[in-house]
Amino acid sequence: MASLRDPDRLSAYSDALRNWEVSGYVRFELTEEAYRWVRRELNGVPLKDIGRIMFEHVASGGEIDEIVESRAEWRDLHEFHHDLRIPIQGKLVYVETRLNFRPPFVADESPIIVVNIHEC
């Protein structure tokens, strides 16, 4: 896995996470299965709190993996997806995200969409 190194995408991703408290910057578009997993395995932690945890993880130096999108249903829509592996409630949790970004970087412009959450 490669870390997110592109300075513009990294700035946009970090900017969205810094705005985790503002509606629309970290959005959750999970499957019902992922919602059930959060309720069951993370004791129903509010999704907004997961946004805060994502921010804290990256702010403290946690890795953001950048994966070239190869899945047929997504590769024409998204060049990359970004993965975080974060400890939450004693579990290592995989968080798959998409960054809606169009260069150049402009502050407060690019949201993150969380599309999957499960245990690593």
Buried (B, 14 or more C-beta within 10 A) or exposed (E): EEEBEBEBBBBBBBBBBBBBEEEEBBBBEBEEEBBEBBEEBBEEBEBEEBBBBBBEBBEEEBBBBBBEBEEEEBEEEBBBBBBBBBEBEEEEBBBBBBBEBEEEBEEEBBBBBBBBBBEE
